[in-house]
């Protein structure tokens, strides 16, 4: 696939950051079922949870492509970020933050456009927030 021809580059690219979670209790859930749901939450499963995402950053498709093009195209970071071009959405979890932060931090800021520098700085800030709060994640999605 020629990444420059991805249909996901035609619109905007949003970086959605998890801001909070809440339990969807609009239905009358029996007490026994609630206990299972709460136990599932305690062990890390997200049954009945609604994630609230807010846009932390936004760019155009071509700006996204320019930004990730500064990465080594053979790197795991590039493959992860290129996933957006193929699927129109990627999710970044705590297990990705070290690899991505190191890769984007290694880019020479003087070789980047103003928008790419803004994206790098903002992206590393969100990765830092995920590091500090591991239940948080980032979703990059076209819109």
Buried (B, 14 or more C-beta within 10 A) or exposed (E): EEBEEBEBBEEBBBBBBBEEEEBEEEEEBEEEEEEBBEEBBEEEEEEBEEBEBEEBBBBBBEBBBBBBBBBEEEBEBBEBBBBBBEEBBBBBEBEBBEBBBEBBEEBEEEEBEEBBBBBBEBBBEBBEBBEEEEEBBBBBBBE
